[in-house]
């Protein structure tokens, strides 16, 4: 890593903190409060990847599993901390072991049986992401407006009456 990379990353993080504060007090406590996943969780995951790719010479494939889990969990936590949306980000913790296992599969001997838990965890996580995101979106759209509920009632009644006429 050169000095430009480190400086650019620090400037980026400082800009995000200043943007999030918007006039509030700024100090080390705020940095730790907002960026603890980037400071403590993701570096450990990156360490495991560095260990596999550089130090072990691609021989200790097992270190990629906790590496993938920690990086994914760190990204999920970082997004949730920055945007305050823990109630929508929790399915990312189901995705984390799938990412670690997928790295183990991809860089390992490609054991096809690993794809079963990888796919189950990925589909489950994406399903929960979709359901909770759609539910939140619909909740915001329908807040105080009964139009959609009336439309559903009329549509359901029309389907029921049309079906009876066709039978």
C-alpha positions in Angstrom: 0.0 0.0 0.0 1.3 3.4 -0.8 0.6 6.7 0.9 -1.9 7.8 -1.8 -4.1 4.8 -1.1 -4.1 5.3 2.7 -4.6 9.0 2.3 -7.5 8.5 -0.1 -9.2 6.0 2.2 -8.8 8.3 5.2 -10.1 11.3 3.2 -13.1 9.2 2.1 -14.0 8.1 5.6 -13.6 11.6 7.0 -15.8 13.0 4.3 -18.5 10.5 5.1 -18.3 11.3 8.8 -18.6 15.0 8.2 -21.5 14.4 5.8 -23.3 12.3 8.4 -22.7 14.8 11.2 -24.0 17.9 9.5 -23.2 20.4 12.2 -23.0 18.0 15.2 -19.9 17.7 17.3 -17.2 15.6 15.8 -14.7 13.5 17.8 -13.1 10.1 18.1 -16.2 8.7 19.8 -18.3 9.4 16.7 -15.7 7.7 14.5 -15.7 4.5 16.6 -19.5 4.6 16.9 -20.0 4.8 13.1 -17.0 2.9 11.8 -16.4 0.1 14.2 -17.1 -2.6 11.6 -14.5 -1.0 9.2 -12.0 -0.6 12.0 -12.3 -3.9 13.8 -14.3 -6.6 11.9 -13.4 -6.2 8.2 -9.6 -5.9 8.8 -9.6 -9.3 10.5 -11.4 -10.7 7.4 -8.9 -9.0 5.2 -6.1 -10.5 7.3 -7.4 -14.0 6.7 -7.5 -13.3 2.9 -4.0 -11.9 3.0 -2.9 -14.9 4.9 -4.3 -17.3 2.3 -3.1 -15.4 -0.8 0.3 -14.2 0.4 1.6 -16.0 3.4 0.3 -19.5 3.0 0.8 -19.6 -0.7 -2.8 -20.8 -1.4 -2.4 -23.9 0.8 -4.5 -23.1 3.8 -7.9 -22.9 2.1 -9.8 -23.1 5.3 -8.9 -19.5 6.3 -11.1 -18.2 3.6 -14.3 -19.3 5.4 -13.9 -17.0 8.4 -12.4 -14.4 6.1 -15.5 -14.3 3.9 -17.8 -14.4 6.9 -16.1 -11.5 8.6 -15.9 -9.3 5.6 -19.6 -9.9 4.7 -20.7 -9.4 8.3 -18.5 -6.2 8.5 -20.1 -4.8 5.3 -23.6 -5.6 6.6 -22.8 -3.9 10.0 -21.2 -0.9 8.3 -24.2 -0.3 6.1 -26.5 -0.7 9.0 -24.5 1.7 11.2 -24.3 4.4 8.5 -27.9 4.3 7.5 -29.5 3.1 10.8 -31.4 0.3 9.1 -30.6 -2.8 11.2 -34.2 -4.1 10.8 -33.6 -4.5 7.0 -29.9 -5.6 7.0 -30.1 -8.6 9.3 -30.5 -11.1 6.4 -26.9 -10.2 5.5 -25.8 -12.3 8.5 -27.4 -15.4 6.8 -25.5 -14.5 3.6 -22.2 -14.3 5.5 -21.5 -18.0 5.9 -22.6 -18.6 2.3 -19.9 -16.1 1.1 -17.3 -17.9 3.2 -18.3 -21.3 2.0 -18.4 -20.0 -1.6 -14.8 -18.8 -1.3 -13.9 -22.2 0.1 -15.6 -23.8 -2.9 -14.2 -21.4 -5.5 -10.6 -21.5 -4.5 -10.6 -25.1 -3.2 -11.2 -28.4 -4.9 -14.7 -27.4 -6.1 -16.6 -30.0 -4.1 -20.1 -29.8 -5.6 -21.8 -30.8 -2.3 -20.8 -27.4 -0.9 -23.2 -25.7 -3.3 -26.2 -27.1 -1.4 -25.7 -25.1 1.8 -24.3 -22.2 -0.2 -27.5 -22.0 -2.3 -29.8 -22.6 0.6 -28.3 -19.8 2.7 -28.1 -17.4 -0.3 -31.7 -17.9 -1.4 -32.9 -17.6 2.2 -31.0 -14.4 2.7 -32.2 -12.9 -0.6 -35.7 -13.9 0.2 -35.6 -12.2 3.6 -34.0 -9.1 2.0 -36.8 -9.0 -0.6 -39.6 -9.6 1.8 -38.5 -7.0 4.4 -37.5 -4.4 1.8 -40.8 -4.8 -0.1 -42.7 -4.7 3.2 -41.0 -1.5 4.2 -41.5 0.0 0.8 -45.2 -0.9 0.8 -45.6 0.4 4.4 -44.1 3.8 3.4 -46.3 3.9 0.2 -49.5 3.1 2.1 -49.0 5.2 5.1 -52.2 7.0 5.7 -53.6 6.2 2.2 -56.3 3.6 1.9 -56.3 3.6 -1.9 -54.2 0.5 -2.3 -56.3 -1.4 0.3 -59.5 -0.4 -1.5 -58.0 -1.4 -4.8 -57.1 -4.8 -3.3 -60.6 -5.3 -2.0 -62.2 -4.4 -5.3 -59.7 -6.6 -7.2 -60.3 -9.5 -4.9 -64.1 -9.1 -5.2 -63.8 -8.9 -9.0 -61.8 -12.1 -9.1 -64.3 -13.9 -6.9 -67.3 -12.8 -8.9 -65.6 -13.5 -12.2 -64.7 -16.9 -11.1 -68.2 -17.8 -10.1 -69.6 -16.7 -13.4 -67.1 -18.8 -15.3 -67.9 -22.0 -13.3 
